[in-house]
Amino acid sequence: MVTRTVRIGSSHGLHARPAKLFTQAAAAAPGPVTIAKGDGKPVNAASILGVISLGVEHGDYVTLSTDAEGAEATLDELTELLVTDHDES
């Protein structure tokens, strides 16, 4: 299992727009990916309802995990989406 802890960059957290971008990328991954806020229970990263239900705010840390083929590349892509401020004008 490969895991990565990431700090959220969007100034309004993982609300609808950045969550949609993130979950679409997670759904396209070659295998299942989970996301957890802090020490909380992990949810399916491809589920927009699951991701939004975490209540992730700007500056929060989340942990991504996968054991799929190409795990490092998958987590690199998802990390880039999470650290980017999608709310920036």
Sequence and secondary structure as in RCSB ss.txt:
>XXXX:A:sequence
MVTRTVRIGSSHGLHARPAKLFTQAAAAAPGPVTIAKGDGKPVNAASILGVISLGVEHGDYVTLSTDAEGAEATL
DELTELLVTDHDES
>XXXX:A:secstr
 EEEEEE  STT S HHHHHHHHHHHHTSSS EEEEETTS  EETT HHHHHHT   TT EEEEEE STTHHHHH
HHHHHHHHS TT  
